[in-house]
Amino acid sequence: MPIPSVDLGDLVRTLLFLLFAGLTAIITAVIGPTYDNLLVPELQPSALFPPLLGSGSGGVNYLSTGARFSGYVLTNVVDPAVTLVALGVAVLYLSRSVVSRWADALDGLLPRLIIGVVGANFTVPIAGAIIGVAGGLYPIISGWDGGAWQHWVNLAGWGQVPFSWDNGALAFVLSLVEFAAVFVLVLAVGIRDAVLAVLLVLLPIFTLLWPLHPLSPLARRGWLLFGELAFLPCVLVVPLELAVGSPNPVMLVAYLAVAVASPFFLSLAGTSLVSFGFGGASGVVQSNAQRGLQVAPSAAASSFAPAANGIRTSSPAGGAFAGVTRVAGSAAAPAAAPLVVGELIGHGAWQLLRHVGPSHGKNGPSAQPPMLKGGAK
């Protein structure tokens, strides 16, 4: 009885199918609990916007310790510093009669000092009001469609990766990207909460330094950053809600990527998240495009420069090529184009004039005298 032959290609495909199917199943088994048991509890209104004073619902309140620490800093650092700052302002006001050029700069210093001292002492109530407004808006946005985004199965389906992908390499890659996006979201929400608590402690000091013009950006950027981070969940939850019922895994990955990029959406308007470390997309694209347009012509010219120098005297075409290479590297990409065209036209016109001489007809040379250098004699 003959032994049936085994196709090596089918065997390899079967092994790869089993390998990627197993890896996809492992990652799939991890994504759901990570999303449902870590990210969703972090994005609950009571966890994102707890009261500044009190334990909050469920005993989860990351801002209460920051509020108490802020009161300690206010009592032991800010209030003693107010006396020193007031003494410094008094000395400056006494010296304004001696140095007249300081008069204009010091006229508005006293009102700014009063506002800074009052604002530093009321940092916690002001921050609590901002948190309260953001906390009132977030449940309205996150409650759309009954809060269906709070279950991973609503985003990815029961299979999480549809069977149409055959559990192959593409399904494994998409599952890995989904897990990375969910993990980054969990980390981002945790960092947001930590930065809010740290700012709550530092804002009294920054506000007290606001009257001094060289240090005033600290208070402005600190308060703007606090407000942006407070309202960040209202932006982050929108792509998660839109991901519910996504038609395919690619769209789900796209929505998760938009959720991860939600801080960059706030930084597009030039807000303080840019100075905090998030790059503005428009500025990055503009600067990189401008640098590319400036560097590309000079790099191309330097690459072709040896060949251009070698064939410069070999023929008219070689001279034209050398001239075009030299001109192309002398300006950025948009400005180099007309220069290159002008160089080509100039070389072509020069070669044409060199070949235009006395015309010879059937009856011999023409009676027209040649053009002499310096004009006709």
C-alpha positions in Angstrom: 0.0 0.0 0.0 1.7 3.3 -1.1 2.3 5.9 1.6 0.6 9.2 0.8 3.0 12.1 0.2 2.8 15.2 2.5 2.9 18.6 0.9 5.6 20.6 2.7 3.9 23.9 1.9 0.6 22.8 3.4 2.4 21.6 6.5 4.2 25.0 6.9 0.9 26.9 6.4 -0.8 24.7 9.0 1.9 25.3 11.6 1.9 29.0 11.0 -1.9 29.1 11.3 -1.7 27.3 14.6 1.1 29.6 15.9 -0.6 32.8 15.0 -4.0 31.5 16.1 -2.5 30.7 19.5 -0.8 34.0 19.9 -3.9 35.9 18.9 -6.0 33.9 21.4 -3.5 34.7 24.2 -3.5 38.5 23.4 -7.2 38.5 23.0 -7.7 36.9 26.4 -5.6 39.7 27.9 -7.1 42.8 26.2 -10.6 42.4 27.4 -9.8 42.2 31.2 -7.2 45.0 30.8 -9.9 47.3 29.2 -12.8 46.3 31.4 -11.0 46.0 34.7 -8.3 48.8 34.4 -9.3 51.4 31.9 -13.0 51.6 32.4 -12.7 52.0 36.2 -10.1 54.7 35.7 -12.5 56.6 33.3 -15.5 56.6 35.7 -16.6 60.1 36.8 -16.0 59.4 40.4 -12.4 58.3 39.7 -11.6 61.2 37.3 -13.2 64.0 39.2 -13.3 63.3 42.9 -13.9 66.1 45.5 -10.8 67.9 46.6 -11.7 67.5 50.2 -13.0 64.1 51.3 -12.6 60.5 50.5 -14.9 60.4 47.5 -17.1 57.6 46.4 -15.5 54.2 47.0 -12.5 55.7 48.8 -10.7 56.5 45.6 -9.6 60.1 45.7 -6.1 61.0 44.3 -6.7 64.7 44.8 -7.4 64.8 48.5 -3.7 64.1 49.4 -2.7 66.8 46.9 -5.2 69.3 48.4 -3.8 68.7 51.9 -0.3 69.0 50.7 -1.2 72.2 48.9 -2.5 73.6 52.2 0.7 72.6 53.9 2.8 74.4 51.2 0.5 77.4 51.4 1.0 77.7 55.2 4.7 77.0 55.4 6.1 78.3 52.1 3.7 80.7 50.4 2.6 82.8 53.4 6.2 83.4 54.7 7.2 84.3 51.1 4.4 86.9 50.9 6.2 88.9 53.6 9.5 88.8 51.7 7.8 89.7 48.4 6.0 92.6 50.0 9.2 93.8 51.5 10.9 93.6 48.1 8.1 95.6 46.5 8.3 98.3 49.2 12.0 98.6 48.5 11.4 98.9 44.8 8.7 101.6 45.3 11.1 103.6 47.5 13.8 103.3 44.8 11.5 104.4 42.0 12.0 108.0 42.9 15.8 107.5 42.4 15.6 105.5 39.2 12.9 107.1 37.1 13.0 104.5 34.4 11.5 102.0 36.8 8.4 104.0 37.4 6.4 102.6 34.6 7.3 99.0 35.4 6.5 99.4 39.1 3.2 101.1 38.7 1.3 97.9 37.9 3.3 95.7 40.3 1.3 96.4 43.5 -2.1 95.3 41.9 -0.5 92.2 40.5 1.0 91.4 43.9 -2.4 91.6 45.5 -4.0 89.4 42.9 -1.2 86.9 43.2 -1.4 86.7 47.0 -5.2 86.3 46.9 -5.0 83.7 44.1 -2.4 81.7 45.9 -4.5 81.5 49.0 -7.6 80.4 47.0 -5.8 77.9 44.8 -7.7 74.9 46.1 -11.2 76.5 45.7 -10.4 77.6 42.2 -9.0 74.2 41.2 -12.1 72.6 42.8 -14.3 74.8 40.6 -12.5 73.8 37.5 -12.7 70.1 38.4 -16.4 70.6 39.2 -17.2 72.1 35.8 -15.3 69.3 34.0 -16.9 66.7 36.2 -20.3 68.0 35.3 -19.6 67.9 31.6 -17.9 64.5 31.4 -20.9 62.3 32.5 -23.0 63.9 29.8 -20.6 63.0 27.1 -19.6 59.6 28.4 -23.2 58.6 28.9 -24.0 58.6 25.1 -25.6 55.4 23.9 -26.0 54.2 27.4 -22.3 54.1 28.1 -21.8 51.2 25.7 -18.1 52.0 25.4 -17.5 50.6 28.9 -17.5 47.0 27.6 -14.7 45.7 25.4 -17.0 43.3 23.7 -19.1 46.2 22.4 -16.0 47.6 20.7 -14.4 44.5 19.3 -17.2 41.9 19.1 -17.4 38.5 20.7 -14.5 37.2 18.7 -12.6 40.5 19.0 -11.0 39.7 15.7 -13.5 38.6 13.1 -13.2 35.1 11.7 -12.7 36.6 8.2 -9.1 37.4 9.0 -8.5 33.6 9.4 -6.5 34.2 12.6 -3.4 34.7 10.5 -0.5 37.1 10.9 -2.6 40.2 10.2 -5.0 39.2 13.0 -2.1 38.8 15.4 -0.6 42.2 14.5 -3.9 43.9 14.9 -4.5 42.3 18.3 -1.0 43.3 19.4 -1.7 46.9 18.3 -5.0 46.9 20.1 -3.4 45.7 23.4 -0.6 48.4 23.1 -3.2 51.1 22.5 -5.3 50.0 25.5 -2.2 49.8 27.7 -1.1 53.3 26.7 -4.6 54.6 27.5 -4.4 53.1 31.0 -1.0 54.7 31.5 -2.1 58.1 30.1 -5.1 58.3 32.4 -2.8 57.5 35.4 -0.3 60.1 34.3 -3.1 62.7 33.9 -4.3 62.1 37.5 -0.8 62.3 38.9 0.0 65.6 37.0 -3.2 67.1 38.3 -2.3 66.2 41.9 1.3 67.6 41.5 0.0 70.9 39.9 -2.4 71.3 42.8 0.6 71.5 45.1 2.7 73.7 42.9 0.0 76.2 41.7 0.1 78.3 44.9 3.8 78.9 44.5 3.4 79.6 40.7 0.5 82.0 41.4 2.6 83.9 44.0 5.4 84.3 41.4 2.9 85.6 38.8 3.5 89.4 39.7 7.1 89.1 38.6 7.2 89.4 34.8 10.1 87.0 34.2 8.3 84.2 36.2 4.7 85.0 35.2 4.7 82.3 32.5 4.9 79.6 35.2 1.5 80.5 36.6 -0.1 81.0 33.2 1.1 77.7 31.8 0.4 75.9 35.1 -3.2 77.0 35.3 -3.8 76.3 31.5 -2.3 72.9 31.9 -4.5 72.1 34.9 -7.6 73.1 33.0 -6.7 71.1 29.9 -5.9 68.0 31.9 -9.2 68.4 33.7 -11.2 68.4 30.5 -9.0 65.9 28.7 -11.3 62.9 29.5 -14.1 64.7 27.7 -12.0 64.4 24.5 -10.6 61.0 25.1 -13.9 59.2 25.6 -15.3 60.4 22.2 -13.3 58.0 20.0 -14.1 55.1 22.4 -17.8 55.8 22.0 -17.4 56.0 18.2 -15.6 52.7 18.2 -18.7 50.8 19.4 -19.9 48.7 16.5 -16.8 49.5 14.4 -17.1 47.6 11.1 -13.7 46.0 11.2 -10.6 45.6 13.4 -8.7 48.3 11.3 -11.3 50.9 12.3 -11.1 49.8 15.9 -7.3 50.3 15.8 -7.8 53.7 14.2 -10.3 54.8 16.9 -8.0 53.6 19.7 -5.1 55.5 18.0 -7.2 58.7 18.0 -8.0 58.2 21.7 -4.3 57.9 22.5 -3.6 61.0 20.4 -6.3 63.1 22.3 -3.6 65.2 24.1 -2.2 66.2 20.7 -5.6 67.4 19.6 -5.6 69.9 22.5 -2.0 70.9 21.6 -3.0 71.7 18.0 -4.3 75.1 19.2 -0.9 76.0 20.7 -2.1 75.4 24.3 0.2 74.7 27.2 0.4 71.0 26.5 2.8 72.0 23.8 5.2 73.5 26.3 4.6 70.5 28.6 6.1 68.2 26.1 3.3 67.3 23.5 4.3 68.5 20.1 1.9 70.5 18.0 1.2 68.7 14.8 1.0 71.7 12.6 4.3 73.1 13.9 6.1 69.7 13.5 4.8 69.2 10.0 5.7 72.8 8.9 9.2 72.7 10.4 10.1 69.3 9.0 8.7 70.2 5.6 10.6 73.5 5.5 13.8 71.7 6.6 13.3 69.0 3.9 12.8 71.6 1.2 16.0 73.4 2.3 18.2 70.3 2.7 17.1 68.2 -0.3 18.4 70.5 -3.1 21.8 71.0 -1.4 22.1 67.2 -0.7 21.3 66.4 -4.3 23.7 68.9 -5.6 26.5 67.7 -3.3 25.9 64.1 -4.6 26.1 65.1 -8.2 28.9 67.6 -7.8 31.8 65.2 -8.5 30.2 63.9 -11.7 29.3 67.5 -12.8 32.8 68.7 -12.3 34.2 65.8 -14.2 32.1 66.3 -17.4 32.0 70.1 -17.2 34.5 70.6 -20.0 33.7 67.4 -22.0 30.8 68.8 -24.0 28.2 71.6 -24.0 25.7 69.2 -22.3 28.3 68.5 -19.6 28.7 72.3 -19.0 25.0 72.7 -18.8 24.7 69.8 -16.3 27.4 71.3 -14.1 25.7 74.7 -14.1 22.3 73.2 -13.3 23.8 71.2 -10.4 25.5 74.3 -9.0 22.4 76.5 -9.2 20.1 73.8 -7.8 22.0 73.6 -4.6 22.0 77.4 -4.1 18.4 77.8 -2.9 15.5 75.9 -1.4 13.3 73.6 -3.4 10.6 76.0 -4.6 13.0 78.8 -5.4 15.6 76.5 -7.1 13.1 75.5 -9.8 13.1 78.8 -11.7 16.8 79.1 -11.3 17.4 75.7 -12.8 15.1 76.6 -15.8 16.9 79.9 -16.3 20.2 78.2 -16.2 19.1 75.7 -18.9 17.6 78.4 -21.1 20.8 80.4 -20.7 23.1 77.5 -21.8 20.8 76.7 -24.7 20.8 80.3 -25.9 24.6 80.5 -25.6 25.1 77.3 -27.6 22.6 78.6 -30.2 24.5 81.9 -30.6 27.8 80.1 -31.0 26.5 78.1 -33.9 24.9 81.1 -35.6 27.5 82.6 -37.9 27.7 83.9 -41.5 25.0 82.2 -43.6 26.2 80.4 -46.8 23.8 80.2 -49.7 24.1 79.0 -53.2 25.8 82.1 -54.4 28.5 82.1 -51.8 28.9 83.9 -48.5 26.3 86.4 -47.6 27.1 90.1 -48.0 26.2 90.7 -44.4 29.4 91.3 -42.4 30.0 89.3 -39.2 29.3 90.8 -35.8 32.6 92.2 -34.4 33.4 92.5 -30.7 33.0 96.1 -29.6 30.6 97.1 -32.4 30.9 97.8 -36.1 34.0 99.6 -37.4 
